[in-house]
Amino acid sequence: MKEQEQQTLLQTLRARFEQKPDRHPNIPWADVQTRLDNNPSALETLQAMEATGGEPDVIGLDAKTGSITFCDCVKESPTGRRSLCYDRAALDARKENKPKGSALELAEAMGVSLLTEVQYRALQALGEFDAKTSSWLATPSEIRALGGALFGDFRYGRVFVYHNGVQSYYAARGFRGVLQV
């Protein structure tokens, strides 16, 4: 990233951080800035999250390692990451009406991981996300081996986690990324 792009991204991240202090109580921006300064590749990943509509923000701190957790905090599933099936095997198995790609491949290319069910529920404790959309979730291998994948959303005042065939894709389903810095 060019210096100007980095500064613009850092300004955006800091403004969002300051606007939503309830997402990261007791984490000072100076600590976040230090972690980012020591991990320049994280800025490229955060830029990819931002560019695809994720609005990444800090949602946690690992007390043991000191790592900062960023997550997509946009209200609905990021627009630049929708209409994707779950993984490459699902994409390859589709014979007709193939989506533009897969959630796992795009996440890997961006440098993020899909949220687990536990992480998704923790995110939902910070606000109401995916009230009109849904997000693919990291799926346990035993479920994936049976041809399924998990996704979550927020409806009727509560979080729901469902299953779907990995080959399915919908205009309103994307994925949220998580990044440890």
C-alpha positions, 0 to 999 in steps of 0.5 A: 500500500502507498503511504497515503492509502495507509494514512487514509485507512488508519484515519477511517479505522480510528474514526470508526473505533472512536465512534463505537467504543462499546465494541472494544471497552478498555482497549486504547487506540494507541495499543491498536496503532502499535499492533498495526505499526508492527504488522504492515501486512495487516493493513492490506487485509484491513484494506481488502475488508474495507474495499469489499464493504466490511467496515472492520472494527476492533472487537476484542483483545487476547489477554495472553498474546496481546493480539487485537481482533478485527471483524467486519462490523457492517450492519448487513453482510458485506456487499462485495462478498455476496453471492458466493457458495461455501468453498472450491469443491462446492463451486466445482460441483455446480454444473449450471448457474455457477456463482462468481466464487466461494467464500473460503477462497475469497477469505483466504485471498483477503487474509481473513478467516470466516467467523466461527459460530461462537465468534458470530454469536459474540459479534451479535452481542455487540449489535444487531447484524445480518437482519436482512442478510446472512453470513456463511460461518466456518463449518466443522469438518464433519458437517462439511463432509456431509455436504453442508455448511453453516450460516447465521443471521439475526431475525425476530430479536435473536441469532439463528445458525442454520445449515445449507448445502455448500453449493447454494448461494444467495444474493443476500448471503456473504461472509464476515471476516475476522483478523488477529493482529 
